[in-house]
Amino acid sequence: MGQAATTLSYENEKTKENVTLTENRSLQIFNMPILWFLVFTGITLASLYTGNLPGGMIGSLLVMMVLGELFGWIGDRTPIVKTFLGGGAIIAIFGSAFMVYAGLLPEATVTSMTDFMKSGGFLNFYIAALITGSILGMNSKVLVKVGLRYFLPIFGAVAGAVIVAGIFGSLVGFTLQEAVLVITMPIMGGGMGAGAVPMSQIYSEMMGNDPSYYISMLVPALALGNVFAIILASVLDIIGKKVPSLSGNGQLMKGFTYEKTKQKYNIEKMGVGLLAALTFFTVGTLLGSVLPLHPYAIMIILVAAAKISNMIPQNVVEGASQWYQFVASNWTFALLFGIGVAYTDLDTVLAALTLQYILTVFGVVLGAIIGAAILGKVVGFYPIEAAITAGLCMANMGGTGDVAVLSASKRMELMPFAQISSRLGGALILLLAGLIIPLL
């Protein structure tokens, strides 16, 4: 009896310990007790608003990590926002964009962060890790089987976007030319640098007017489409949970599952993975100077070819996978905060908020989802994953939008396919825009 009582007492204590541990975890931000995180936040804000924030990478990354994690934590725990609006991803992006819009961030810090994200290459650094690690960490059989079929749902996304936008646009008073060229094409075109900017040059050459005239028309569609893509990514995640048969839970290929191999994390291997990511990105940039493809697209092809041919040593494969997981786990909210500062113009987004414009933009994104899901299912993909990668990642703002959409849908492992949509799909849209203009 005494031994039984002792055992019961031990089990009760163990249960209490587990409950306490769970409660403590719920009161953590960035894997540390909330009070300690607030200490870090206080130091950061004091440095920021007294003008003593270190310049360059240190100050920029500190603010991005601290405020990005704080906004992400708030967004992931706010009702409605966490369920329907993308949770922490959208709060991190638009929270930082609002801080810039309202003048809550010192101008010097905004400039430093923008330089860090753009000329400093932090976005490229992040995406290089994700592309290299996620592709090398994939099952090579899946890569072969999926890659050859992927362009059909991309075609479905474009066709669906054009058709639905044309219908919605005609209902609210837009001409077919406005609905397709001014709204649909920039949304589906691969972001700002790879989409809207070269598209404005194409429009200028074929229709007259200065490229800046078309940029001012294209950017609101691009920005608003990105917002809807993030929101609908969260909605698709919910639908996937409600209707499990539609979702592969991060696996694109239907009827072909694989188990992730358990790895023991190794700091030295992560260093090898970092080197692999930097090298593949550099080779992509080098070849991009002579080939008419975006460096990301070249990088995807090279990494996929290396994976399929099994030419990469296993320790490099494991290192790249581990480095990618480190980057995704620790810097996603920091990156999203930086995207809000450097790439999201809230003035432009707000200026586009007319009912007719909003409905037509929504029609583009909805059409992309429907078209990609239907043709994705035809070739054996899970509809949810096809809609997210071939649909929403065509409709967002390129590389920055890919991170936000996959974060909102909780499917960061789909980054290689998201990048195929943004880069190769975006190049397809530029070609299509040049062909469509004479017909409208």
C-alpha positions in Angstrom: 0.0 0.0 0.0 2.8 2.3 1.0 4.7 1.6 -2.2 1.6 2.2 -4.3 1.0 5.5 -2.6 4.7 6.5 -3.2 4.3 5.6 -6.9 1.1 7.6 -7.2 2.7 10.5 -5.5 5.6 10.3 -7.9 3.3 10.2 -10.9 1.4 13.2 -9.6 4.6 15.2 -9.2 5.7 14.1 -12.7 2.3 15.3 -14.1 2.6 18.6 -12.3 6.1 19.0 -13.6 5.0 18.4 -17.2 2.0 20.8 -16.8 4.4 23.4 -15.4 6.8 22.9 -18.3 4.0 23.2 -20.8 2.8 26.4 -19.2 6.3 27.9 -19.1 6.7 27.1 -22.8 3.5 29.0 -23.5 5.0 32.0 -21.8 8.1 32.0 -23.9 9.1 34.2 -26.8 11.9 33.1 -29.1 12.5 30.0 -26.9 13.2 32.1 -23.8 11.2 33.2 -20.7 9.0 36.1 -21.7 10.6 38.4 -19.0 14.1 37.8 -20.4 12.8 38.5 -23.9 11.4 41.8 -22.6 14.8 42.7 -21.2 16.3 42.2 -24.7 13.4 44.2 -26.1 14.0 47.0 -23.6 17.7 47.2 -24.4 16.9 47.2 -28.2 14.3 50.0 -27.9 16.5 52.1 -25.6 19.4 51.9 -28.1 17.0 52.5 -31.1 15.3 55.7 -29.7 18.4 57.2 -28.1 20.3 57.0 -31.4 22.8 54.5 -30.1 21.9 51.5 -32.1 24.9 50.0 -33.8 25.0 50.6 -37.5 25.0 48.0 -40.3 24.2 44.3 -39.8 24.3 44.2 -36.0 21.8 47.0 -35.3 19.5 46.0 -38.3 19.4 42.3 -37.4 18.9 43.0 -33.7 15.8 45.2 -34.4 14.5 42.7 -37.0 14.9 39.7 -34.7 13.5 41.3 -31.5 10.5 43.2 -33.0 9.9 40.5 -35.7 9.7 37.8 -33.0 7.5 40.0 -30.8 5.1 40.8 -33.6 5.1 37.2 -34.7 4.3 36.0 -31.2 1.4 38.5 -31.0 0.1 37.6 -34.4 0.2 33.8 -33.7 -1.9 34.4 -30.5 -4.4 37.0 -31.7 -7.9 35.6 -32.5 -9.1 36.0 -36.1 -5.6 37.2 -37.1 -4.0 33.8 -36.3 -6.9 31.9 -37.9 -7.7 33.9 -41.0 -5.1 36.6 -41.7 -1.9 34.7 -41.7 -1.0 35.1 -38.0 2.5 36.2 -37.1 3.6 36.4 -40.7 1.2 39.2 -41.6 1.6 41.1 -38.4 5.4 41.0 -38.7 5.2 42.4 -42.3 2.4 45.0 -41.9 3.4 45.9 -38.3 6.8 46.9 -39.5 5.3 48.6 -42.6 3.0 50.6 -40.3 6.0 51.6 -38.1 7.7 53.1 -41.2 4.4 54.7 -42.4 3.7 56.3 -39.0 7.3 57.4 -38.5 7.8 55.2 -35.5 11.1 53.9 -36.7 14.0 56.4 -37.0 14.9 57.2 -40.6 18.5 56.1 -40.1 17.3 52.7 -38.9 14.9 52.3 -41.8 17.7 53.2 -44.2 20.1 50.8 -42.5 17.5 47.9 -42.5 16.6 48.6 -46.2 20.3 48.5 -47.1 20.8 45.3 -45.1 17.8 43.6 -46.8 18.7 44.8 -50.3 22.3 45.7 -51.0 23.4 43.7 -47.9 21.7 40.6 -49.4 20.0 39.3 -46.3 16.9 38.2 -48.3 19.2 36.4 -50.8 21.1 34.8 -47.9 17.9 33.5 -46.4 16.4 32.2 -49.6 19.7 30.6 -50.6 19.7 28.6 -47.4 16.0 27.5 -48.0 16.5 26.5 -51.6 19.7 24.6 -51.1 18.7 22.9 -47.8 15.1 22.1 -48.8 16.0 20.6 -52.2 19.0 18.6 -51.0 16.9 17.4 -48.1 14.2 16.1 -50.4 13.7 12.6 -51.5 15.3 12.5 -55.0 12.5 10.3 -56.3 9.9 12.8 -55.3 12.0 15.6 -57.0 12.1 13.7 -60.3 8.4 12.7 -60.2 7.1 16.2 -59.2 9.4 18.5 -61.2 8.2 17.2 -64.6 4.5 17.8 -63.8 4.8 21.1 -62.0 4.2 23.4 -65.0 0.7 22.2 -65.7 -0.7 23.7 -62.4 1.3 26.9 -63.1 -0.5 27.1 -66.4 -3.8 26.4 -64.6 -3.1 29.3 -62.1 -2.4 31.8 -64.9 -5.5 30.7 -66.9 -7.7 30.7 -63.8 -6.4 34.2 -62.7 -7.1 35.7 -66.2 -10.6 34.2 -66.4 -11.8 35.0 -62.9 -10.3 38.5 -63.0 -11.9 39.2 -66.4 -15.3 38.1 -65.0 -14.9 40.1 -61.7 -13.5 43.1 -63.6 -16.4 43.3 -66.0 -18.9 43.1 -63.1 -17.3 46.2 -61.4 -16.7 48.3 -64.5 -13.1 47.5 -65.6 -12.3 46.8 -69.2 -10.7 43.5 -70.1 -7.4 45.3 -70.8 -7.4 46.9 -67.4 -8.3 43.7 -65.6 -5.7 41.6 -67.4 -2.8 44.0 -68.1 -3.0 46.4 -65.2 -4.1 44.0 -62.5 -3.6 40.3 -63.4 -0.2 40.4 -65.1 1.7 42.2 -62.4 0.1 40.1 -59.6 1.2 36.9 -61.4 4.5 38.3 -62.6 7.1 37.3 -60.0 7.4 40.3 -57.7 8.8 43.8 -58.1 12.3 43.5 -59.5 11.7 40.4 -61.6 8.1 41.2 -62.5 6.6 44.8 -62.3 9.8 46.6 -63.3 10.6 44.7 -66.5 6.8 44.5 -67.2 6.7 48.3 -67.1 9.5 48.4 -69.7 7.6 46.0 -71.9 4.4 48.1 -71.6 6.3 51.3 -72.3 7.9 49.9 -75.5 4.6 48.5 -76.8 2.1 51.1 -75.7 4.0 54.3 -75.2 4.3 56.4 -72.0 7.2 56.4 -69.6 7.9 53.2 -67.6 7.3 55.1 -64.3 3.7 55.7 -65.5 3.1 52.0 -65.6 5.0 51.3 -62.4 2.5 53.5 -60.5 -0.3 51.5 -62.0 1.2 48.0 -61.4 2.5 48.3 -57.9 -0.8 48.7 -56.1 -2.1 45.5 -57.7 1.2 43.7 -56.8 1.0 44.9 -53.1 -2.7 44.1 -52.7 -2.4 40.7 -54.4 0.4 39.9 -52.0 -1.9 40.7 -49.0 -4.7 38.4 -50.4 -2.1 35.7 -51.1 -0.9 35.7 -47.5 -4.5 35.7 -46.1 -5.7 32.9 -48.4 -2.6 30.9 -47.6 -3.7 30.8 -44.0 -7.3 29.9 -45.1 -6.0 27.0 -47.3 -4.1 25.7 -44.3 -7.4 25.7 -42.3 -9.2 24.0 -45.2 -6.5 21.4 -45.4 -7.0 20.6 -41.7 -10.8 20.4 -42.1 -10.6 18.3 -45.2 -7.5 16.1 -44.8 -8.0 14.4 -48.2 -7.1 17.7 -50.0 -3.8 18.2 -48.2 -0.5 16.5 -48.1 0.6 18.5 -45.0 3.6 19.9 -46.9 4.1 17.1 -49.4 3.2 18.1 -52.9 3.0 14.7 -54.6 -0.2 12.6 -54.0 0.3 8.9 -53.4 4.0 9.2 -52.8 5.0 9.7 -49.2 8.4 9.5 -47.5 9.7 9.8 -44.0 12.1 12.4 -42.9 15.3 10.9 -41.7 16.2 11.8 -38.1 19.4 13.7 -37.9 21.7 14.6 -35.0 22.4 18.3 -35.3 26.0 19.0 -35.8 27.5 22.5 -35.7 30.4 21.6 -38.1 27.9 20.2 -40.6 25.9 23.4 -40.4 29.0 25.3 -41.5 29.3 23.0 -44.5 25.6 23.6 -45.3 26.2 27.4 -45.1 29.1 27.1 -47.5 27.0 25.0 -49.9 24.2 27.5 -49.9 26.5 30.4 -50.5 28.3 28.5 -53.3 25.2 27.5 -55.1 23.8 31.0 -55.0 27.1 32.4 -56.4 27.1 29.9 -59.2 23.5 30.9 -60.0 24.5 34.5 -60.1 27.6 33.8 -62.3 25.5 31.8 -64.8 22.7 34.4 -64.6 25.1 37.0 -66.1 25.2 35.0 -69.4 21.9 33.1 -69.4 18.4 34.7 -69.7 17.2 33.3 -66.4 17.0 34.6 -62.9 19.8 33.4 -60.6 17.2 31.8 -58.3 15.9 29.8 -61.2 19.4 28.7 -62.2 20.1 27.8 -58.6 17.0 25.6 -58.3 18.0 23.7 -61.5 21.6 23.2 -60.3 20.7 22.1 -56.8 18.0 19.7 -58.2 20.4 18.3 -60.7 23.0 17.7 -58.0 20.4 16.0 -55.8 19.0 13.8 -58.5 22.5 12.7 -59.7 23.6 11.9 -56.1 26.9 13.7 -56.7 26.8 15.7 -53.4 28.4 13.9 -50.4 26.0 12.9 -47.6 27.6 15.2 -45.0 27.0 18.2 -47.3 23.4 17.1 -47.9 22.8 16.8 -44.1 24.6 20.1 -43.4 22.6 22.0 -46.0 19.4 20.6 -44.5 20.4 21.4 -41.0 21.5 24.9 -41.9 18.2 25.5 -43.7 16.3 24.4 -40.6 18.4 26.7 -38.4 17.7 29.7 -40.7 14.0 29.0 -41.0 13.6 28.5 -37.2 15.5 31.6 -36.1 15.2 34.2 -38.8 11.8 33.9 -40.5 10.1 36.6 -38.4 13.2 38.8 -38.6 13.1 38.5 -42.4 9.4 39.2 -42.5 9.9 42.3 -40.4 12.6 43.4 -42.8 10.3 42.8 -45.8 7.7 45.1 -44.2 10.3 47.8 -43.8 12.2 47.5 -47.1 9.6 46.1 -49.6 6.1 47.1 -48.4 4.8 50.6 -49.2 1.7 51.1 -47.0 0.9 54.3 -48.9 0.6 52.3 -52.1 -1.5 49.6 -50.6 -3.9 52.1 -49.0 -4.2 54.1 -52.2 -5.5 51.0 -54.0 -8.3 50.3 -51.6 -11.3 51.0 -53.8 -14.0 48.3 -53.7 -13.8 47.7 -57.5 -10.0 47.3 -57.4 -10.1 45.1 -54.3 -12.7 42.7 -55.8 -10.7 42.3 -59.0 -7.5 41.7 -57.2 -9.2 39.1 -55.1 -10.6 37.5 -58.3 -7.0 37.2 -59.6 -5.8 35.4 -56.5 -8.9 33.2 -56.2 -8.6 32.2 -59.9 -5.0 31.3 -59.4 -5.9 29.0 -56.5 -8.8 27.4 -58.4 -6.8 26.8 -61.6 -3.7 25.5 -59.8 -5.7 23.2 -57.5 -7.7 21.7 -60.4 -4.8 21.0 -62.7 -2.6 20.0 -59.8 -5.1 17.3 -58.9 -5.1 16.2 -62.5 -1.4 15.4 -62.4 -1.5 13.8 -59.0 -0.7 16.7 -56.6 -2.5 17.5 -53.4 -4.9 20.4 -54.3 -3.9 22.4 -51.2 -0.2 22.2 -51.9 -0.7 22.8 -55.6 -2.9 25.9 -54.9 -0.3 27.3 -52.4 2.9 26.7 -54.6 1.7 27.0 -58.2 -1.2 29.4 -57.3 -0.4 31.7 -54.4 3.3 31.7 -55.0 2.6 33.0 -58.5 0.3 35.6 -57.1 2.6 37.0 -54.4 5.5 39.4 -54.4 8.2 37.0 -55.6 10.8 35.8 -53.0 9.5 38.0 -50.2 6.0 36.8 -50.8 7.0 33.2 -51.0 8.4 33.4 -47.5 5.3 35.1 -46.2 2.8 32.7 -47.9 4.7 29.6 -46.9 5.0 30.9 -43.3 1.2 31.7 -43.2 0.4 28.2 -44.6 2.9 26.5 -42.3 4.6 24.8 -45.3 8.1 26.3 -45.5 9.5 23.0 -46.9 7.7 23.8 -50.2 10.2 26.7 -50.9 11.8 25.0 -54.0 8.5 24.8 -55.7 7.5 28.3 -54.6 10.7 29.6 -56.2 10.0 27.8 -59.4 6.6 29.6 -59.5 8.1 33.0 -58.7 11.1 32.8 -61.0 10.3 30.5 -63.9 6.6 31.2 -63.7 7.4 34.9 -63.5 9.5 34.8 -66.6 6.6 33.1 -68.4 4.3 35.9 -67.4 6.7 38.5 -68.9 6.6 36.6 -72.2 2.8 36.3 -72.0 2.4 40.0 -71.4 4.3 40.8 -74.5 2.1 38.4 -76.5 -1.2 39.6 -75.0 -0.8 43.4 -75.5 -1.3 43.3 -79.3 -4.5 41.2 -78.8 -6.2 43.6 -76.3 
